[in-house]
Amino acid sequence: MTNISFTGLSKRFFTLSLVIIAVILVASLVLGVQMDVQFKGGSIITYSYEGELDKEAFAKTAQDLTETTISIQESTDIATGRGTMVLTLPGSKSLTAEQMVAVTEGLQTQFPENNPQTLSISNVSATMGAEFLAKCLTAVAFASLLMIVYVSFRFRRIGGWAAGVMGVVALIHDIIMVFGVFVLLRIPLNGNFIAVVLTILGYSLNDTIVIYDRIRENKKLQGDKLSLAELVDLSINQSFRRTLNTTITTVLAMVVVTAVAFIYNVESIITFSGPMILGLISGVYSSICIAGPLWVRWHNYRDARA
C-alpha cells in the first residue's frame, strides 16, 4: 500500500488543475471553438474514391465549389479497399440538391483518375443542431444532479451531500479537460464529444465512489481515532492501486483502438478514442487528487467558520 499525503499535497493538485483550466479558457478565446454540423447545422457529404488522392487539393476544390469552409476526414473501407472522404460543411444553410450535384460533377471533373462517387448526403438545419446541443448539455446536467442525489443518500452518514458536491466538482473538472482536448487538437465538437464526456463521467464517478466506500468503511473501523484528513489519505492509499489498475487497463485498450484506427486512417474513431484516453487519465486524477482533498478542505473551512 502506498503512503502518500494527498490532502497535504492538495494545494499543488489544485494549482495544477487551475493552470490547465486557465490554458484551456485562453485557448478557447484565442483559437475559438469549432462546432461540427451536428451542433451548428450544415451538410455532410461522403465520397468514395480510387487510388491515391490529394486530400488537401480535394478539400480546396470542394471549398471553391461550395464557397464555404470545409473540414475533411479520410478513411479506408476495409471491405472494398476504396478510400472515403467525408466533407463537412458547417453553416446555417444546407446545400440544395442542385448545389450537391454541381459539387460532385466538379470533383469528378477535377479528379477523373480517382473516380469520386457520392456515398451519402446528410443535411442538418441550424435549428436542429442547436436543439441537439441543448439536449446533450441538459443530459450532462441532469446526470450530474442525479449523481449528487445518489452520493448524498449513499454516504449520508459521513456528510453525504458535501461528498456528492465535491464529486460533481471533480466531474466538472473532467468535462473541462475533455473540452480542452477538443479545443487544443482542433477537433470540432460533435457527438463524439458528448459520448466521451458521458463515458468519462461514469468512469470518474465509479473511481470516486470506490474511494468514498473505503472512507465509510474506515470510519466504522477507526471511529474518531483519525482526523478527516488522515481518514481520507488512508482510504485513497488503500484504493490507489485498484483505481489506477482499472484506468490503466482501459487506457491500454483505447491505445490499441487508436493505433488500429490510425493504421486504417479512420479519423472518426481517432477523434473519439484520443480524447477518451486523456479523459480517463483526468478522471482517475480528479477522483484521487481532487474529490477527497477538496472535501477535506470544505470540512476544515466549515469548521473554522463554526
N, C-alpha and C positions, 0 to 999 in steps of 0.2 A: 504493500500500500504506500502511495506517495504521502508526503508530509509537507504540503505547500500551504502557506497562509494566503489564501485567495482574498479574504477580506482585508488583510494587511496590504495587499498589492492592488486594492480596488482603485485607488487614485490613478495608477498607471493604466489600468484597463479602461477606465472611463475616459481618460485623456486620449488614449489611442483611438477609441471609438469616435470621440468628438472631433478629432483631427480628420479622420477618414470621412465622417459625415460632412464636415466643412468643405473638404475637397470635392465631394460629390455635388454639393449645392453650388459651389463655384463653377464646376464643370458644366452643370445643368444650365447655368445662366450664360456662360461663355460659349459653349458648344451647341446648346439647345437640346431639346428632347425630341427625338424622331418618333413619329406615330405612324404605325402601319395602317393599311387600308381598313383592317378590321375595326379600328377605333376612329379613324379620320374620314373614312369613305374613299371611294375611288374604284379602280379596276385592277383585276389580276388576270394576266394572260399567260398561259403556259404553252411553250413551243417545244417540239421535238426537233432534233437536227442530226445530221450525219457528219462523220469525220471530225476534224479539229476546227473549232470555231473561236474566233477572237471575241472574247466576252466583252471587252471594253468597246470595240468597234460596233458590236451588235447593240449594246446599250445606247451608244451615241447615235446610231442610226434610228433606233426606236424613239429616242428622245427628240430628235429633229422632226420625226414624222408626227409625233403627238404634241410637240411644243410644250412639254411639261417635264418636270424632274422625275427620273425613273430610278428605282432600286432594282437590282437583279440578283437572282440566286441560280446557281448552276448545279446540276446533279446528273447522275447517270442511272438509266433504267437497267437494273441488273438482268432482268429477263430478256430484253431485246438488245441491250448493248448500245442503244441510242442515247445521246445526251439530251437533257432537257434544260430549257431556260425559262425561269419564271419571272416575268416582268411585272413589277408592282408600280402602279401609277396612282399615288395618293392625291386626293383633291376633292373639292366639294361637288364636282360634276363628274358623272361616269361617262365613259366613251359610248357613243352611239354605235349602232350596228354598222353604219356606213364607214365610220372612222376606224373601227376594228378591221374591216375588210381592207381599207386603204393601208393600214399599218402592216398587215400580213403580206399584201401584194408588194409593198415597198421593201420589206425584209427579204422576200423571195427574189426580188429583182437584184438586190444588193449582194445577197449571199446565195447564188444559184447552186454552187457546188455543195452547200450544206443542206439544201432542200428543207428549209424550216416549215413545219406543219403545225397548225393550231391544234392543241390537245384539249384545252378547256378555257373558258372565259367566265369570269365572275365579276359582277358589279355590286358594290355596296354603297348605299346612299350615305351622305354625311350624317343625316338624322339617325339612321340605323346604327352607324358606327358610334355616335355619341351615346345612344341608349345602351349599346352593348358595353361600352366602357363604364357607364354609370352602374349597370347591373353587376359588373365584375367587382367594382370598388365596394358596392353595397354588400356583396357576398363576403369580401375580406373583412369588412367592418362587423358584419353580423357574426362571422366566425370568431373574431376577436372577443366580442361581447359574450358569446357562449363559453369561451374559454375562461373568462373571468368568473362567470357564474359557476362553472364546473369546479375550477380550482378552489374558489371561495367555499363551496359546500364541502368538497372532499377534505380540505385541510383547515376546516373551521376551528379545530382545537389548537392550532398553532398560528392563529392570526391569518385565516384563510383569505380574506378579501385583499389584504395587503400583498400576500403572496401571489394572488391572481393578477393584481395590477402590475406588479413587478415582472411577472411572467409575460404579460402582454407588452410591456415596455421592451423586453428582450425581443419579442416577436416583431415589434415596430422597427427595432434596430436591424433585424434580419431583412425586413422588407426594403429598408433604405439601402442596405448593402447590395441586394439583388438589383434594385433600381440603378444603383451606381454602376454595376457591371454592364447593364444595357447601355447606359449613357456613355461610359468611357470607351466601350468597344464599338460604339456607334451602331448598335443593333436596334432597329425600330421596335417600339413597344407593340406587342401583339398578343395573341392567345397564348403563346409560349411564356410570356412574362407572367400572366395570371396563373398558368399551370405551375410554373416554378415557385411562385410565391405561396400558393396553397400547399404544395408539397413540402416546402421548407417549413411552413407553419406547423405541419403535422410532425415532422422530424424534431424540430426545435422544442415544441411543446412536450413531446414524449421524453426527450432528454431532461427537460426541466422537472417534469412530474416524477421521474425516477429519482432525482436528487431530493425533491420535496418529500417523497415517500421515505427516503432514508433519514431525512431530518425528523420526520414524525416518529419513526421507529427509535431513533436515538434519544428523542425527547422522553419517550416512555422508559427507556433503559437508564438514562442518566439523570432524569428529573431536573433538579435545579443545580446540579453539580457543575455544569458548564454554562458559560455565558452564551448568548445567542451567536456571537461571532465564532466562538470555539465550536459550537454545535454545527454551524453551517460549514466551517472549514473541515471538521471531521467527516461530515456527510458527503461533501464534494470529493474529498480524497478517497473515501470508500467507494464512491460511484465512478471515479475518474477513469479507471481502466475499462470498465464495461461501456461507459458512454463513448469513450474515444474509439474503442474497437468497433462499435456499431457504425460509427461515422466513417472510419477508415474502410470498412468492408463495402459500404455503399459508394464511397468516393472511388474506390478501385473499379467497381462495376461501371460507374459512369465514365471513368477514364477509358475503359475498353470500348464502351459505346461511342465515345467521342473519337477515338482512334479509328474505329471502323467507318464511322461517318466521314471522317477526314479523308480516308483512303478512297472511298467511293464518292467523295465530293457531295455529300448530302447536307447542304447548309441548313435546312430546316431542322435537322437533328442536332447539328452543332450549336445552333442558337438556343437550343433547349438544354442540352447536356453540359455545355460550357458554363453558363450561369448557374446551373444546378450544382456543379462541383464547388464553386466558390460560395454558393448559398449554404451548402451543407457544412462547409468549414465555418462560416459565420454562425450557423445555428448551434453547433457544438460549443463555439467560443462564447456566445451570448448565454447559453444555458449554464456554463461553468463559471464564467468570469463576470457576467453582468447581473443575472436574475438574483442569485443568492446574495452576493455582496451588496447589491442595491437595496435588497430587502433589509439587510442588517443596518445599512445607512439610514433607512427610513425609520426603523425602530429606535435607533440612537437619537435621531433628530426629534422624534415624537417624545421620547423620554426626557430629553433635555428641555423641551418646551414645557412638559408637565411639571 
